[in-house]
Structures are given as C-alpha cells and as structure tokens.
C-alpha cells in the first residue's frame, strides 16, 4: 500500500490494461505531467468530465498517488468556481484501495472495436492505442509525455536484380523483435512450440512457468532484427519484374525509454492465434545496442526508384498540371515513365489514388496490427500498409498487389500530407531493465497479464489489486520489456 503502490481492480479481463497503466504511471515523466505539474483550472472546459480523456488520466494519476496529497489544493479551491458534479468526480476518496479505472477504460476504448469490449486483449496493441489516444488529445503547446518512447527506424531494401537500394524511415514507440529460431523453423513444426499446460501457471514466481522448448538470448533477437532478410517476390521498379530483394533495419535514433516487444504469438494452420514456448535470457543485463545504430548512406549506392540520374522536364510537368493533375502525382508519373508525357498522363488519369489520404469516407475500419506487421515484414512501411489495407477492405493479398502497382505514388502522397508531428530524441544506446509485462496462457485471447516494476531498489509485482514484493521476477518470460537509457549518473539520480 501507499503512494505509487496502489492496486487496480480487474474490471473483467482488464489485466492487460492494468499492467500497462502501472508501467506507464511509474515513470517520472507521466507522474509529473498527469499529477504533479498540473494546472487544474485547464481541465474544466467540458460539462461531461466522464468523457474527457485528459481529465480522466489526471484523475487516475491522482488515485495512484493520493497519499502524496492533492497538489496546489488551496489554489485549486480559491481560483475556480466548480460545478458540484465536477468537484465530486475529481475529489473521489481514494483512501479505500485499490482503485477501479472504469471511466478511464471507457474513454480510452471509446469507438475501438476491441478495446471498447470486456474481452481479453493484447497488451502491446493496447499500449500503442493508449499512446495514440494521448497524442490525439494533448495540447500542441504541451511537452508530449509519449515522446520519451519514440525512436526512428531506418529500413534499407536492396533489389537483387539491379542492386539499387531504397532507404526509408519511420518513427515507432515499441520495438518488436521476432524469435530468430522460429524464423528458421519449418511451418509444420510450429505445433511443437506451443505451451502445453498453461492452466497451472502462477504469475508470482518464474520458476513455476513450466518447461520451455526454445531458448534464445535477447542479444540474438536484436541481431536478428538488424540482419538482412530475403523478400522472395519483390517487384523491381527498375525492371518491372518480380525477383528477390533483401531488407535490413537499424535504429537511427535511440529513445530515453525503450519498449521491447517479443512476437510470441502466431496464427496456426487452423487460423487460431497461438503462443510460442520461449525463454529469453539476458534481459536483466545492461544492454549495449550501439551496434544497431544506422550508418551513413554510401555514396556509391543507387536509388531504387530514381535510378542513376533523372531530370524533371518542367515543361511536361506544367502541361500535366494544366490537365488538372496533382503536383505529386505529376512528378512521380514523369519519373516513372522517364519524361514520356503520354504514358505519364495516361497513368495519372487512371491512377486509383485520392489526392487527400485523410479523406476517410467509405473507409474500411482501422486494420488489425497483425495484418500491418505481416505487410511490413515483406518490405512495406507502416503508413503504406495501413493505407493499402484500408483501400482493399483489410485483404492482405489484395493490399500487397495494390502496393506493388502503386507503391511509389502512395509513399509520395503519404509523405506529402501534413501529418501530426512527433518528436524522437536520441542519445547513448545503453539500457537497463525497469519493467516487465508478462503473459501467462496459451493465447492472446485468454490467460492473464501481470507487471513487474523496479521501484525503490526492489522488484514489485502488480497483479491487478495485489501489489507485493517479487523475490524472483520472470526475466526470461516477459512479453513486453521497458528499458531506461542507462548511465551510472542517470540511474543514481
């Protein structure tokens, strides 16, 4: 019990939510933003505070740290005229621990086809959704607390037909690592990797988590992330034929806090999500990830799209604009057809692309993250995958075909939009483990999530309403790991 050691009641399959909330609201950045450094007069701008995201986040933070007292309580009462229902909602008595984050769950999950239900959900997917909700509701003048997780991944694709290359970058908040030995497994052997008896597992001690068949080190997983992977059916923009390509990824920037997610779930031949039986060693050690840092682009590399040289014919470009063509499409068409005006005009007029990617009328629902990741695995970036899946009603095969035909234009259109800006910091690449979210069970749709968090020089288990010291944290069996940028001075502070 006590400030920062408050349990959360299970609302019915809400252990995934409770575990993520406990991890996030242990971080000083989140505590300061949502609890300590708050101008409460800014909160009361809506009549229905039960649907106000920022209000509910700050109310929740106050619940976790209630025993610290209510910040600026005197100014709070003297400077604001509050409606009775708002005052009642904010000043809930949290002395009867644990607390029940019902309103917070409702506002975060509102409108989402999965998180608005009472079903068990994937903790990593909820983390990404939660951070996205904060991004959408935070004031543009505030320092976004989610920025502490952001980093930039640089992807490099090399066409093996022409040896031309393409570089692209994307900002992420979670680094997903696949299990390297699964990558080399035959598909017909994956059934040997399933958990066989999850029912008796106790989340309190890792020596009760059963016998595991796959043993990998966390360094192996990072090396596998960086390694080159073959794309077997790659449509070369240069030769316009299918061939092979290689894809590799590195980190261009390193965040203050690094979330690492292990891809333990997969879809079996019966289309049922299942869980790999894996032990991950070395997660509790200090990590030096400098070997993942992106290197400068080589001078002798040739761009996979533009080729050796290309000079835009301004006259033809202006003629396309006179026909009503979009500037981005006009330029890309001339590049694609090497300034052949008739071919470029025909392509632009028949291209099945909107001028505004944010026009979401008749748009398919937000694609499932597993569909997005499956497309990213073969070389497309996140925005391309989302856009193509929406265009094809979340049909992966059609989406891949669509992007093979329109990848250049889609990438340019996405890049040209005025998308919300996010910040990714950079620093040394040394990290120390501070939190673990582990899953006990054989499927993402069942089982139980718990969080282990390093606080006050000891590991604490947050298991819904139960909060206790953990003598033997499950370092080898985590699903999500949170690392903090490490230096001796930083950790001492």
Rosetta blueprint (number, residue, H / E / L):
1 X L
2 X L
3 X L
4 X L
5 X L
6 X L
7 X L
8 X E
9 X L
10 X L
11 X L
12 X L
13 X L
14 X L
15 X H
16 X H
17 X H
18 X H
19 X H
20 X H
21 X H
22 X H
23 X H
24 X H
25 X L
26 X L
27 X L
28 X H
29 X H
30 X H
31 X H
32 X H
33 X H
34 X H
35 X H
36 X H
37 X L
38 X L
39 X L
40 X H
41 X H
42 X H
43 X L
44 X L
45 X L
46 X L
47 X L
48 X L
49 X H
50 X H
51 X H
52 X L
53 X H
54 X H
55 X H
56 X H
57 X H
58 X H
59 X H
60 X H
61 X H
62 X H
63 X H
64 X H
65 X L
66 X H
67 X H
68 X H
69 X L
70 X L
71 X L
72 X L
73 X H
74 X H
75 X H
76 X H
77 X H
78 X H
79 X H
80 X L
81 X L
82 X L
83 X L
84 X H
85 X H
86 X H
87 X H
88 X H
89 X H
90 X H
91 X L
92 X L
93 X L
94 X L
95 X L
96 X L
97 X L
98 X L
99 X E
100 X L
101 X L
102 X H
103 X H
104 X H
105 X H
106 X H
107 X H
108 X H
109 X H
110 X L
111 X L
112 X L
113 X L
114 X L
115 X L
116 X L
117 X L
118 X L
119 X L
120 X L
121 X L
122 X L
123 X H
124 X H
125 X H
126 X H
127 X H
128 X H
129 X H
130 X H
131 X H
132 X H
133 X H
134 X H
135 X H
136 X H
137 X H
138 X L
139 X L
140 X L
141 X L
142 X L
143 X L
144 X L
145 X H
146 X H
147 X H
148 X H
149 X H
150 X L
151 X E
152 X E
153 X E
154 X E
155 X E
156 X E
157 X E
158 X E
159 X E
160 X L
161 X L
162 X L
163 X L
164 X L
165 X E
166 X E
167 X E
168 X E
169 X E
170 X E
171 X E
172 X E
173 X L
174 X E
175 X E
176 X E
177 X E
178 X L
179 X L
180 X H
181 X H
182 X H
183 X H
184 X L
185 X L
186 X L
187 X H
188 X H
189 X H
190 X H
191 X H
192 X H
193 X H
194 X E
195 X L
196 X L
197 X L
198 X H
199 X H
200 X H
201 X L
202 X L
203 X L
204 X L
205 X L
206 X H
207 X H
208 X H
209 X L
210 X L
211 X L
212 X L
213 X L
214 X E
215 X E
216 X E
217 X E
218 X H
219 X H
220 X H
221 X H
222 X H
223 X H
224 X H
225 X H
226 X H
227 X L
228 X L
229 X E
230 X E
231 X E
232 X E
233 X E
234 X E
235 X E
236 X L
237 X L
238 X L
239 X L
240 X L
241 X L
242 X E
243 X E
244 X E
245 X E
246 X E
247 X E
248 X E
249 X E
250 X E
251 X E
252 X L
253 X L
254 X L
255 X L
256 X L
257 X E
258 X E
259 X E
260 X E
261 X E
262 X E
263 X L
264 X L
265 X E
266 X E
267 X E
268 X L
269 X L
270 X L
271 X L
272 X L
273 X E
274 X E
275 X E
276 X E
277 X L
278 X E
279 X E
280 X E
281 X E
282 X L
283 X L
284 X L
285 X L
286 X L
287 X E
288 X E
289 X L
290 X H
291 X H
292 X H
293 X E
294 X L
295 X L
296 X L
297 X L
298 X L
299 X L
300 X L
301 X L
302 X L
303 X E
304 X L
305 X L
306 X L
307 X E
308 X L
309 X L
310 X L
311 X L
312 X L
313 X L
314 X H
315 X H
316 X H
317 X H
318 X H
319 X H
320 X H
321 X H
322 X H
323 X L
324 X L
325 X L
326 X L
327 X H
328 X H
329 X H
330 X H
331 X H
332 X H
333 X H
334 X H
335 X H
336 X H
337 X L
338 X L
339 X L
340 X L
341 X H
342 X H
343 X H
344 X H
345 X H
346 X H
347 X H
348 X H
349 X H
350 X H
351 X L
352 X L
353 X L
354 X L
355 X L
356 X L
357 X L
358 X L
359 X L
360 X L
361 X L
362 X L
363 X L
364 X L
365 X L
366 X L
367 X L
368 X L
369 X H
370 X H
371 X H
372 X H
373 X H
374 X H
375 X H
376 X H
377 X L
378 X L
379 X L
380 X L
381 X L
382 X H
383 X H
384 X H
385 X H
386 X H
387 X H
388 X H
389 X H
390 X H
391 X H
392 X L
393 X L
394 X L
395 X L
396 X H
397 X H
398 X H
399 X H
400 X H
401 X H
402 X H
403 X H
404 X H
405 X H
406 X H
407 X H
408 X H
409 X H
410 X H
411 X H
412 X H
413 X H
414 X H
415 X H
416 X H
417 X L
418 X L
419 X L
420 X L
421 X L
422 X L
423 X L
424 X L
425 X L
426 X L
427 X L
428 X L
429 X L
430 X E
431 X E
432 X E
433 X E
434 X E
435 X E
436 X E
437 X E
438 X E
439 X E
440 X E
441 X L
442 X L
443 X L
444 X L
445 X L
446 X L
447 X L
448 X E
449 X E
450 X E
451 X E
452 X E
453 X E
454 X E
455 X E
456 X L
457 X L
458 X E
459 X E
460 X E
461 X E
462 X E
463 X E
464 X L
465 X L
466 X E
467 X E
468 X E
469 X E
470 X L
471 X L
472 X L
473 X L
474 X L
475 X H
476 X H
477 X H
478 X E
479 X E
480 X E
481 X E
482 X E
483 X E
484 X E
485 X E
486 X L
487 X L
488 X H
489 X H
490 X H
491 X H
492 X H
493 X L
